[in-house]
Amino acid sequence: MTEPLIIQPQKTADACVIWLHGLGADRYDFMPVAEMLQQTLLTTRFVLPQAPTRAVTINGGYAMPSWYDIKAMSPARSISEEELEESAATVIKLIEEQKSSGIDASRIFLAGFSQGGAVVYHTAYVRYEGALGGVLALSTYAPTFTDVLPLAASQQRIPALCLHGQYDEVVQNAMGRTAYERLKAAGVAVTWQEYPMGHEVLPKEISDIGAWLTKQLG
């Protein structure tokens, strides 16, 4: 498996963001965003993992970087839950590596765009039962969140910032909103923020992410 791209901060790292790219992208996709955020987050390391290249059913079986196979788009996405679990295990391994390097769990954040965000949601609120600093969910959805989301106490204490485009043509705004509502109903300190955009990332959104991370890191 391709090693993650690690972007070290200007000063000694005491916080970390593990950031997952979207379907068909790669580990370099959010490198400019990480470097932009590090202009103010001077002690935050960014870890950008690379999804395996695999056949994606909805794209005619074409092989591309993918955290899990998407078999159908409607009525709701049909996915390979086995591959989602594999990707969550990869993220958990990265979390443990950062803890071993001396970063406190309360200062480790998971971020993900689109399909990467779905993996982050599943990891933080379904699979991983340890403490985390927070979750950044960009233009994404939660395929494994149930109507009633049973959270462990440690999971309930993980704050989340959900960011979505009002005109998202790939992951509908309503899908992102549903994930937000389920976290809110489960008692998570979750914030919803939407932007006049499609399936993309805007400078204002990056600025809002920086402000949220700064606040969480105290």
C-alpha atoms as a printed R data frame, in Angstrom:
    type eleno elety resid chain resno       x      y       z
1   ATOM     1    CA   MET     A     1   0.000  0.000   0.000
2   ATOM     2    CA   THR     A     2   1.218  3.514  -0.829
3   ATOM     3    CA   GLU     A     3   2.615  5.347   2.185
4   ATOM     4    CA   PRO     A     4   0.674  8.425   3.348
5   ATOM     5    CA   LEU     A     5   1.940 11.884   2.489
6   ATOM     6    CA   ILE     A     6   3.051 13.509   5.739
7   ATOM     7    CA   ILE     A     7   3.288 17.295   5.898
8   ATOM     8    CA   GLN     A     8   5.199 18.424   8.964
9   ATOM     9    CA   PRO     A     9   4.401 21.784  10.603
10  ATOM    10    CA   GLN     A    10   6.789 24.699  11.102
11  ATOM    11    CA   LYS     A    11   7.135 23.887  14.810
12  ATOM    12    CA   THR     A    12   7.200 20.617  16.756
13  ATOM    13    CA   ALA     A    13   3.939 18.760  16.102
14  ATOM    14    CA   ASP     A    14   1.494 18.469  18.997
15  ATOM    15    CA   ALA     A    15  -1.647 17.918  16.889
16  ATOM    16    CA   CYS     A    16  -2.528 15.972  13.761
17  ATOM    17    CA   VAL     A    17  -5.169 15.928  11.029
18  ATOM    18    CA   ILE     A    18  -5.593 12.679   9.074
19  ATOM    19    CA   TRP     A    19  -7.273 13.759   5.819
20  ATOM    20    CA   LEU     A    20  -8.836 11.349   3.306
21  ATOM    21    CA   HIS     A    21  -9.315 12.312  -0.340
22  ATOM    22    CA   GLY     A    22 -12.375 11.564  -2.469
23  ATOM    23    CA   LEU     A    23 -13.066  8.913  -5.116
24  ATOM    24    CA   GLY     A    24 -10.613  8.992  -8.010
25  ATOM    25    CA   ALA     A    25  -8.297 11.527  -6.347
26  ATOM    26    CA   ASP     A    26  -5.011 10.853  -4.560
27  ATOM    27    CA   ARG     A    27  -2.985 11.725  -1.461
28  ATOM    28    CA   TYR     A    28  -1.747 14.971  -3.061
29  ATOM    29    CA   ASP     A    29  -5.281 16.303  -3.593
30  ATOM    30    CA   PHE     A    30  -5.492 18.183  -0.279
31  ATOM    31    CA   MET     A    31  -1.798 19.004   0.072
32  ATOM    32    CA   PRO     A    32  -2.377 22.702  -0.893
33  ATOM    33    CA   VAL     A    33  -5.196 22.908   1.679
34  ATOM    34    CA   ALA     A    34  -2.988 21.384   4.385
35  ATOM    35    CA   GLU     A    35  -0.175 23.811   3.608
36  ATOM    36    CA   MET     A    36  -2.607 26.728   3.670
37  ATOM    37    CA   LEU     A    37  -3.990 25.672   7.061
38  ATOM    38    CA   GLN     A    38  -0.477 25.239   8.461
39  ATOM    39    CA   GLN     A    39   0.148 28.949   7.973
40  ATOM    40    CA   THR     A    40  -1.876 29.438  11.158
41  ATOM    41    CA   LEU     A    41  -1.826 25.916  12.633
42  ATOM    42    CA   LEU     A    42   1.904 26.038  13.304
43  ATOM    43    CA   THR     A    43   2.114 22.811  15.323
44  ATOM    44    CA   THR     A    44  -0.336 20.626  13.369
45  ATOM    45    CA   ARG     A    45   0.914 17.705  11.291
46  ATOM    46    CA   PHE     A    46  -1.166 16.587   8.302
47  ATOM    47    CA   VAL     A    47  -1.269 12.928   7.273
48  ATOM    48    CA   LEU     A    48  -2.758 12.356   3.798
49  ATOM    49    CA   PRO     A    49  -3.277  8.645   3.064
50  ATOM    50    CA   GLN     A    50  -3.739  7.137  -0.398
51  ATOM    51    CA   ALA     A    51  -6.744  4.916  -1.202
52  ATOM    52    CA   PRO     A    52  -6.047  1.595  -2.942
53  ATOM    53    CA   THR     A    53  -6.651  1.445  -6.684
54  ATOM    54    CA   ARG     A    54  -9.612 -0.855  -7.349
55  ATOM    55    CA   ALA     A    55 -12.481 -1.421  -9.767
56  ATOM    56    CA   VAL     A    56 -15.497  0.812  -9.122
57  ATOM    57    CA   THR     A    57 -18.779 -0.702 -10.297
58  ATOM    58    CA   ILE     A    58 -20.674  2.551 -10.928
59  ATOM    59    CA   ASN     A    59 -17.813  3.728 -13.154
60  ATOM    60    CA   GLY     A    60 -18.069  0.719 -15.441
61  ATOM    61    CA   GLY     A    61 -15.573 -1.305 -13.427
62  ATOM    62    CA   TYR     A    62 -12.812  1.196 -14.183
63  ATOM    63    CA   ALA     A    63  -9.974  0.978 -11.639
64  ATOM    64    CA   MET     A    64  -9.227  4.147  -9.678
65  ATOM    65    CA   PRO     A    65  -8.227  5.202  -6.150
66  ATOM    66    CA   SER     A    66 -11.231  4.217  -4.052
67  ATOM    67    CA   TRP     A    67 -11.799  3.666  -0.341
68  ATOM    68    CA   TYR     A    68 -14.591  1.181  -1.202
69  ATOM    69    CA   ASP     A    69 -16.582  0.002  -4.197
70  ATOM    70    CA   ILE     A    70 -19.854  1.770  -4.962
71  ATOM    71    CA   LYS     A    71 -22.162 -0.766  -6.584
72  ATOM    72    CA   ALA     A    72 -25.229  1.410  -7.209
73  ATOM    73    CA   MET     A    73 -26.312  5.021  -6.682
74  ATOM    74    CA   SER     A    74 -30.035  4.668  -6.014
75  ATOM    75    CA   PRO     A    75 -32.267  4.666  -4.134
76  ATOM    76    CA   ALA     A    76 -29.380  4.867  -1.651
77  ATOM    77    CA   ARG     A    77 -25.748  4.032  -2.354
78  ATOM    78    CA   SER     A    78 -24.987  0.319  -2.314
79  ATOM    79    CA   ILE     A    79 -21.393 -0.124  -1.197
80  ATOM    80    CA   SER     A    80 -18.851 -2.794  -0.293
81  ATOM    81    CA   GLU     A    81 -19.025 -2.713   3.484
82  ATOM    82    CA   GLU     A    82 -16.059 -5.107   3.663
83  ATOM    83    CA   GLU     A    83 -13.864 -2.580   1.828
84  ATOM    84    CA   LEU     A    84 -15.228  0.242   3.994
85  ATOM    85    CA   GLU     A    85 -14.154 -1.752   7.062
86  ATOM    86    CA   GLU     A    86 -10.692 -2.246   5.548
87  ATOM    87    CA   SER     A    87 -10.362  1.499   5.002
88  ATOM    88    CA   ALA     A    88 -11.537  2.242   8.549
89  ATOM    89    CA   ALA     A    89  -8.893 -0.180   9.837
90  ATOM    90    CA   THR     A    90  -6.275  1.740   7.832
91  ATOM    91    CA   VAL     A    91  -7.371  5.002   9.475
92  ATOM    92    CA   ILE     A    92  -7.335  3.453  12.950
93  ATOM    93    CA   LYS     A    93  -3.766  2.263  12.312
94  ATOM    94    CA   LEU     A    94  -2.798  5.844  11.408
95  ATOM    95    CA   ILE     A    95  -4.466  7.133  14.586
96  ATOM    96    CA   GLU     A    96  -2.479  4.665  16.682
97  ATOM    97    CA   GLU     A    97   0.763  5.626  14.914
98  ATOM    98    CA   GLN     A    98   0.162  9.286  15.751
99  ATOM    99    CA   LYS     A    99  -0.561  8.420  19.385
100 ATOM   100    CA   SER     A   100   2.665  6.389  19.491
101 ATOM   101    CA   SER     A   101   4.564  9.394  18.129
102 ATOM   102    CA   GLY     A   102   3.428 11.420  21.154
103 ATOM   103    CA   ILE     A   103   0.293 13.172  19.875
104 ATOM   104    CA   ASP     A   104  -2.514 13.100  22.434
105 ATOM   105    CA   ALA     A   105  -5.711 11.453  21.133
106 ATOM   106    CA   SER     A   106  -7.683 14.611  21.977
107 ATOM   107    CA   ARG     A   107  -5.552 16.472  19.405
108 ATOM   108    CA   ILE     A   108  -5.988 14.002  16.538
109 ATOM   109    CA   PHE     A   109  -8.627 14.931  13.966
110 ATOM   110    CA   LEU     A   110 -10.128 12.967  11.091
111 ATOM   111    CA   ALA     A   111 -11.078 14.826   7.916
112 ATOM   112    CA   GLY     A   112 -12.503 13.515   4.678
113 ATOM   113    CA   PHE     A   113 -13.974 14.746   1.412
114 ATOM   114    CA   SER     A   114 -16.858 12.872  -0.257
115 ATOM   115    CA   GLN     A   115 -16.075  9.129  -0.124
116 ATOM   116    CA   GLY     A   116 -13.176  9.883   2.235
117 ATOM   117    CA   GLY     A   117 -15.637 11.604   4.548
118 ATOM   118    CA   ALA     A   118 -17.847  8.518   4.615
119 ATOM   119    CA   VAL     A   119 -14.851  6.496   5.832
120 ATOM   120    CA   VAL     A   120 -14.105  9.128   8.478
121 ATOM   121    CA   TYR     A   121 -17.706  9.085   9.743
122 ATOM   122    CA   HIS     A   122 -17.675  5.280   9.954
123 ATOM   123    CA   THR     A   123 -14.297  5.209  11.691
124 ATOM   124    CA   ALA     A   124 -15.052  7.863  14.313
125 ATOM   125    CA   TYR     A   125 -18.670  7.054  15.181
126 ATOM   126    CA   VAL     A   126 -19.086  3.342  14.395
127 ATOM   127    CA   ARG     A   127 -15.775  1.490  14.498
128 ATOM   128    CA   TYR     A   128 -13.245  3.359  16.708
129 ATOM   129    CA   GLU     A   129 -14.088  3.572  20.392
130 ATOM   130    CA   GLY     A   130 -11.266  5.793  21.603
131 ATOM   131    CA   ALA     A   131 -11.078  9.544  22.077
132 ATOM   132    CA   LEU     A   132 -10.440 11.926  19.169
133 ATOM   133    CA   GLY     A   133 -10.177 15.683  18.784
134 ATOM   134    CA   GLY     A   134 -12.917 15.943  16.182
135 ATOM   135    CA   VAL     A   135 -14.219 15.185  12.703
136 ATOM   136    CA   LEU     A   136 -14.279 17.348   9.569
137 ATOM   137    CA   ALA     A   137 -16.848 16.032   7.081
138 ATOM   138    CA   LEU     A   138 -16.682 17.741   3.677
139 ATOM   139    CA   SER     A   139 -19.355 17.163   1.014
140 ATOM   140    CA   THR     A   140 -20.045 13.692   2.332
141 ATOM   141    CA   TYR     A   141 -22.596 11.250   3.709
142 ATOM   142    CA   ALA     A   142 -22.739  8.434   6.276
143 ATOM   143    CA   PRO     A   143 -23.705  5.100   4.679
144 ATOM   144    CA   THR     A   144 -23.509  3.204   7.966
145 ATOM   145    CA   PHE     A   145 -25.370  5.599  10.259
146 ATOM   146    CA   THR     A   146 -28.679  4.124  11.413
147 ATOM   147    CA   ASP     A   147 -31.845  6.067  12.275
148 ATOM   148    CA   VAL     A   148 -30.858  5.717  15.920
149 ATOM   149    CA   LEU     A   149 -27.087  6.060  16.203
150 ATOM   150    CA   PRO     A   150 -25.907  4.212  19.351
151 ATOM   151    CA   LEU     A   151 -22.671  5.870  20.420
152 ATOM   152    CA   ALA     A   152 -20.174  4.966  23.106
153 ATOM   153    CA   ALA     A   153 -19.464  7.791  25.565
154 ATOM   154    CA   SER     A   154 -16.068  8.463  23.938
155 ATOM   155    CA   GLN     A   155 -17.672  8.663  20.471
156 ATOM   156    CA   GLN     A   156 -20.379 11.038  21.688
157 ATOM   157    CA   ARG     A   157 -17.674 13.438  22.879
158 ATOM   158    CA   ILE     A   158 -16.092 13.757  19.399
159 ATOM   159    CA   PRO     A   159 -17.234 17.112  17.922
160 ATOM   160    CA   ALA     A   160 -17.913 17.383  14.196
161 ATOM   161    CA   LEU     A   161 -18.013 20.126  11.575
162 ATOM   162    CA   CYS     A   162 -20.143 19.184   8.560
163 ATOM   163    CA   LEU     A   163 -19.575 21.294   5.429
164 ATOM   164    CA   HIS     A   164 -21.621 20.900   2.243
165 ATOM   165    CA   GLY     A   165 -22.457 22.620  -1.026
166 ATOM   166    CA   GLN     A   166 -26.013 23.796  -1.553
167 ATOM   167    CA   TYR     A   167 -25.829 22.657  -5.182
168 ATOM   168    CA   ASP     A   168 -23.844 19.442  -4.765
169 ATOM   169    CA   GLU     A   169 -24.655 17.243  -7.770
170 ATOM   170    CA   VAL     A   170 -22.577 14.238  -6.587
171 ATOM   171    CA   VAL     A   171 -23.484 13.887  -2.901
172 ATOM   172    CA   GLN     A   172 -26.837 15.568  -2.475
173 ATOM   173    CA   ASN     A   173 -27.085 18.208   0.223
174 ATOM   174    CA   ALA     A   174 -29.866 16.189   1.879
175 ATOM   175    CA   MET     A   175 -27.551 13.197   2.305
176 ATOM   176    CA   GLY     A   176 -25.048 15.340   4.178
177 ATOM   177    CA   ARG     A   177 -27.815 16.896   6.225
178 ATOM   178    CA   THR     A   178 -29.096 13.455   7.260
179 ATOM   179    CA   ALA     A   179 -25.693 12.507   8.672
180 ATOM   180    CA   TYR     A   180 -25.594 15.793  10.587
181 ATOM   181    CA   GLU     A   181 -29.105 15.258  12.003
182 ATOM   182    CA   ARG     A   182 -28.263 11.749  13.189
183 ATOM   183    CA   LEU     A   183 -25.143 12.952  14.988
184 ATOM   184    CA   LYS     A   184 -27.111 15.788  16.553
185 ATOM   185    CA   ALA     A   185 -29.829 13.384  17.740
186 ATOM   186    CA   ALA     A   186 -27.114 11.180  19.265
187 ATOM   187    CA   GLY     A   187 -25.851 14.064  21.398
188 ATOM   188    CA   VAL     A   188 -22.729 14.989  19.427
189 ATOM   189    CA   ALA     A   189 -21.578 18.635  19.419
190 ATOM   190    CA   VAL     A   190 -22.013 18.992  15.659
191 ATOM   191    CA   THR     A   191 -22.103 22.087  13.435
192 ATOM   192    CA   TRP     A   192 -23.655 22.299   9.954
193 ATOM   193    CA   GLN     A   193 -22.283 24.808   7.449
194 ATOM   194    CA   GLU     A   194 -23.288 25.051   3.790
195 ATOM   195    CA   TYR     A   195 -21.939 27.087   0.899
196 ATOM   196    CA   PRO     A   196 -23.192 28.252  -2.527
197 ATOM   197    CA   MET     A   197 -21.163 25.606  -4.374
198 ATOM   198    CA   GLY     A   198 -21.308 22.165  -5.982
199 ATOM   199    CA   HIS     A   199 -19.090 19.176  -5.145
200 ATOM   200    CA   GLU     A   200 -15.952 21.159  -4.423
201 ATOM   201    CA   VAL     A   201 -13.997 23.124  -1.821
202 ATOM   202    CA   LEU     A   202 -14.064 26.913  -1.523
203 ATOM   203    CA   PRO     A   203 -11.508 29.263   0.108
204 ATOM   204    CA   LYS     A   204 -14.184 30.429   2.591
205 ATOM   205    CA   GLU     A   205 -14.706 26.804   3.602
206 ATOM   206    CA   ILE     A   206 -10.972 26.337   4.238
207 ATOM   207    CA   SER     A   207 -10.977 29.502   6.317
208 ATOM   208    CA   ASP     A   208 -13.907 28.173   8.377
209 ATOM   209    CA   ILE     A   209 -12.101 24.858   8.874
210 ATOM   210    CA   GLY     A   210  -9.008 26.692  10.113
211 ATOM   211    CA   ALA     A   211 -11.062 28.707  12.581
212 ATOM   212    CA   TRP     A   212 -12.827 25.560  13.872
213 ATOM   213    CA   LEU     A   213  -9.570 23.640  14.294
214 ATOM   214    CA   THR     A   214  -7.975 26.602  16.079
215 ATOM   215    CA   LYS     A   215 -10.920 26.720  18.487
216 ATOM   216    CA   GLN     A   216 -10.848 22.962  19.143
217 ATOM   217    CA   LEU     A   217  -7.106 23.007  19.765
218 ATOM   218    CA   GLY     A   218  -7.477 25.886  22.232
